[in-house]
Amino acid sequence: FLWSRRTCAQLHAGSLQGRYALLSGQHDGYRSRGVAHHRTVLLIGGAGLMLIDQLSARGPKAFEVCLHFAADHELRRDGDDRHLVSSPLGQLDLLHRATVPLEIRTCRGQKDPLEGWRSAGYGERHPAPVCIASGTAERWTAIVTLLRWDQRLLLDDLRLHGNSLEADLRLTEERARLAVRDGESPTLSVEENE
């Protein structure tokens, strides 16, 4: 790969509360296109993973959030914003939500455009599934992706507003609320279930 300039990435926040681990950062790789990308990753106690991609754009910008899976995984649509992912280790749920309308599609081993491949080495290629959520970013856009492999993890509520979102999660003995607002570090609060 030939890069014309280096991308600068920064870690903004990190915390560990109960069974929840949070990391948040951003990079300037799309700056020349007028887009800032900030990602928050919430690891939920061996039960799931939530990704929150925030895009701040000067004017409408098309985007794609791509999740690549191993070649031995299968993706099956289960509703407008949900997929089931089957792997040799079991099944997981994949859920997408956003502050703007999303188009969600999957592909595997596609040649035009070239998508859905993995390579273990130079000159090798093997078809592998990819899930692509696309849309048009406005001034501030949030895309939420939840990967859940333990059915005890529940997304009780997800509120998406103009420039903020709140997610209420529950995992057996703990409840958590994640709040993300434009221009601020995410906040996570965790409490024991009663």
Secondary structure, DSSP 4 states (H G I P E B T S, - for coil): ---SSPPPEEEEEEEEETTEEEEEEEE-TTGGGTEEEEEEEEEETTTEEEEEEEEEESS-EEEEEEEE--TT-EEEE-SSSEEEEEETTEEEEEEEEESS--EEEEEESEETTEESEE-SSTT--EE-EEEEEEEEE-SEEEEEEEEESSTTEEEEEEEE-SSEEEEEEEETTEEEEEEEETTS--EEEEEE--
